[in-house]
Amino acid sequence: MNFSKAEFLTSFGKLSQMPPSDRGEICFSGRSNVGKSTLINKLLNRKSIARVSSVPGKTVTINFFTLDNIYLVDLPGYGYAKVSKGEKRGWSNLIGGYLEDDRRDLELVIQLIDMRHAPSRDDLQMINFLIERELPFIIVFTKADKLNKREREERMAAFAEEIPYFEDITCVPFSAVTLEGVEQLRGIIEEVSEDYADFLENGALLDDADDIDGEEEDTSDTSEEPAQQENTGIDAAGYLIPKNRK
C-alpha cells in the first residue's frame, strides 16, 4: 500500500449530502486539538493533505481521503469548550450520525486520546458509544514525545483504570516528532484493507455458490442444528468489539 498516493476526495457538512459507502472506511475520532490532522498527514507522508486548524473546534465537516481500496475518514473534533451549544449539538449529530449510519462500510475507528492527560468525559463517552454500537476500534495516544519514560509508564497504568476493557484494546503511542507509531498504524490500516478485500472476494464467491446451490434440491439432513461459532468479541482484523465481552 502506497500511503503517499492517498488523495483528498471530498467533504460533507451534512449527513444528507453523504452517499452510501462504495468501499471500506477507516475513520479517525478525537477531541479538538488532539492531533487528528497531524496524524493523518504523517501516515500519508504529506505536509497538509489534512488541514491543521489554527482555531480548535472550527472543523465541522467529515473529510474523505482515498487510499487504495478504502477511504480514510476524518471526523470533526469534539469537546472544544469555546463554542455555542448549537455548534456542539451540530458536532454530536454529525459524528454520531456518521457512526450510526448503516449505509457505511465502517471497518475500524481510530480513537485518539492525548497521552498527557486522563481521558475526558467526551473521550469516555465516545469509547462507551463505540462499545455499545459494537464498532471495532483501536486507541492512539498522541503527543507521546511530551512525556518522559516515568511519566509515560504512570499514564499507561492510569489508563488501565480509566478506560473500559483497556487490557483488550489495541493501543498505539504516536509522536509527530519522533514518528513513533507511524509504521504500526500503517500496518494496521493495511491489514484492515486486506481483510476488506478478502471479504469482498469471498462474499462474491459465496454468492456464486449460493446461486448454484439454489438450483439443486437440498437433500441435507436438518435434524441437528449446527454448532454456533463462539462470539469472541474480535472482528475479522482482530480488533476489539467490546460489547460482546459484557
C-alpha positions in Angstrom: 0.0 0.0 0.0 1.5 3.3 -1.1 0.4 5.8 1.5 1.9 8.7 -0.4 -0.6 8.2 -3.2 -3.6 9.0 -1.0 -5.7 11.8 -2.2 -8.3 14.1 -0.6 -11.7 13.3 -2.1 -14.4 15.4 -0.6 -16.0 16.9 2.5 -19.6 16.7 3.8 -21.1 19.2 6.3 -24.5 17.4 6.4 -25.3 13.7 6.7 -28.0 14.2 4.0 -25.2 15.0 1.5 -23.3 11.8 2.1 -23.9 8.9 -0.3 -23.7 5.2 0.9 -20.2 3.7 1.1 -18.8 2.1 -2.0 -15.7 0.8 -0.2 -14.5 0.1 3.3 -13.9 3.1 5.6 -11.5 3.7 8.5 -12.3 6.8 10.5 -10.4 9.0 12.9 -12.1 10.3 16.0 -11.0 12.5 18.9 -11.2 15.8 20.7 -10.4 19.1 19.1 -6.7 19.8 19.1 -5.8 16.1 19.9 -3.8 15.9 16.6 -6.0 14.1 14.1 -4.9 16.1 11.1 -1.3 15.8 12.1 -1.6 12.1 12.5 -3.2 11.7 9.1 -0.5 13.9 7.4 2.2 11.8 9.0 0.6 8.5 8.0 0.2 9.7 4.4 3.7 11.3 4.3 2.2 14.6 3.3 2.6 18.1 4.8 -1.0 19.3 4.6 -3.3 16.8 2.9 -5.4 17.1 6.1 -5.6 20.7 7.2 -4.5 21.6 10.7 -6.9 24.2 12.0 -5.4 27.2 13.9 -8.7 27.5 15.7 -9.8 24.4 17.6 -13.4 23.4 17.0 -13.8 25.1 13.7 -13.6 22.0 11.5 -17.2 21.0 11.1 -17.1 18.7 8.1 -16.4 15.0 7.6 -13.4 14.7 5.2 -12.8 11.7 3.0 -9.4 10.6 1.6 -8.9 7.8 -0.9 -6.2 5.1 -0.2 -6.2 2.1 -2.4 -9.5 0.2 -1.8 -10.6 2.1 1.3 -11.5 5.6 2.5 -9.8 7.3 5.4 -12.4 9.5 7.1 -11.5 12.5 9.3 -14.4 13.2 11.7 -14.8 16.7 13.3 -13.1 17.2 16.6 -15.4 17.2 19.6 -15.3 18.7 23.1 -14.0 22.2 22.4 -15.4 24.4 25.2 -15.4 27.8 23.5 -18.3 27.2 21.1 -22.0 27.6 21.4 -24.3 24.8 22.5 -25.8 24.8 19.0 -22.4 24.1 17.5 -21.7 21.3 19.9 -25.1 19.8 19.1 -24.2 20.0 15.4 -20.9 18.2 16.1 -22.8 15.5 18.0 -25.3 15.0 15.3 -22.7 14.8 12.5 -20.3 12.5 14.3 -23.0 10.3 15.9 -25.0 10.2 12.7 -21.9 9.0 10.7 -21.1 6.3 13.2 -24.7 5.1 13.4 -25.2 5.2 9.6 -26.0 1.6 8.5 -25.0 2.6 4.9 -21.4 2.9 5.9 -18.9 0.0 5.5 -17.0 1.1 8.6 -14.2 -1.3 9.2 -12.3 0.4 12.0 -12.4 3.5 14.3 -9.1 5.0 15.3 -9.8 6.8 18.5 -7.3 9.5 19.5 -6.5 10.4 23.1 -3.9 12.9 24.4 -1.4 10.7 26.2 -0.5 13.5 28.7 -4.0 13.6 30.3 -6.7 11.4 31.6 -9.4 10.7 29.0 -12.0 13.5 29.1 -15.7 12.9 29.7 -16.2 13.2 26.0 -13.5 10.7 25.3 -15.1 8.1 27.6 -18.5 8.9 26.2 -17.1 8.1 22.7 -15.4 4.9 23.8 -18.6 3.7 25.5 -20.6 4.7 22.4 -18.2 2.5 20.3 -18.7 -0.3 22.7 -22.5 0.0 22.7 -22.6 0.2 18.9 -20.3 -2.8 18.6 -17.8 -0.9 16.4 -14.3 -2.3 16.1 -11.7 0.3 17.3 -8.2 0.9 18.5 -6.8 3.8 20.6 -3.9 6.0 19.5 -2.3 8.0 22.3 -1.0 11.2 20.7 1.8 13.6 21.8 3.8 10.7 23.3 7.1 12.5 23.0 5.9 15.1 25.5 6.3 12.5 28.4 9.5 11.0 29.8 9.7 7.3 30.5 8.4 7.5 34.0 5.5 9.8 33.1 4.5 7.5 30.2 4.5 4.5 32.5 2.4 6.3 35.0 -0.1 7.4 32.4 -0.4 4.0 30.8 -1.0 2.5 34.3 -3.7 5.1 34.9 -5.3 4.5 31.5 -5.8 0.8 32.5 -8.0 2.0 35.3 -9.7 4.8 33.4 -10.7 3.2 30.1 -13.1 0.2 30.0 -11.7 -3.0 28.5 -8.3 -1.4 28.3 -6.4 -4.7 28.5 -8.2 -5.9 25.4 -7.8 -2.8 23.3 -5.0 -2.4 20.8 -3.2 0.9 21.8 -0.6 2.7 19.8 1.5 5.6 21.2 2.1 8.2 18.5 4.5 11.1 18.1 4.6 13.6 15.2 8.1 14.5 16.3 9.8 11.1 16.5 7.2 9.3 14.2 6.7 6.7 16.9 3.7 4.6 16.0 3.5 5.6 12.3 4.6 2.2 10.9 2.5 0.2 13.3 -0.6 2.2 12.3 0.2 1.8 8.6 0.4 -1.9 9.2 -3.0 -1.9 10.9 -4.5 0.0 8.0 -3.0 -2.4 5.5 -4.4 -5.3 7.5 -7.9 -3.9 7.6 -7.6 -3.1 3.8 -6.6 -6.6 3.0 -9.3 -8.1 5.2 -11.9 -5.9 3.4 -10.6 -7.1 0.0 -10.8 -10.7 1.2 -14.3 -10.2 2.4 -15.4 -8.8 -0.9 -13.8 -11.6 -2.8 -15.1 -14.4 -0.6 -18.5 -12.8 -0.5 -18.7 -12.8 -4.2 -17.6 -16.4 -4.3 -20.2 -17.3 -1.7 -22.9 -15.5 -3.7 -22.0 -17.5 -6.8 -22.0 -20.7 -4.8 -25.4 -19.9 -3.3 -26.8 -19.3 -6.8 -25.5 -22.7 -7.9 -26.8 -24.5 -4.8 -30.2 -22.8 -5.2 -30.7 -24.6 -8.5 -30.2 -28.0 -6.8 -32.6 -29.8 -4.4 -31.4 -29.6 -0.8 -31.2 -33.2 0.5 -29.1 -32.4 3.5 -30.1 -33.7 7.0 -31.5 -30.9 9.0 -32.3 -32.9 12.1 -29.5 -31.2 14.0 -28.7 -27.6 14.2 -25.0 -26.7 13.5 -22.9 -25.6 16.5 -22.8 -21.8 16.8 -19.4 -20.2 16.5 -18.3 -18.7 19.7 -18.7 -15.0 19.9 -15.2 -13.8 20.8 -15.8 -10.0 20.6 -13.0 -9.7 18.0 -13.6 -8.6 14.4 -12.0 -10.0 11.3 -8.9 -7.9 11.7 -8.5 -8.8 15.3 -9.6 -5.5 16.9 -11.9 -5.3 19.9 -15.7 -5.2 19.7 -16.1 -4.9 23.4 -19.8 -5.1 23.7 -19.6 -8.9 23.2 -17.5 -9.1 26.4 -20.2 -7.8 28.7 
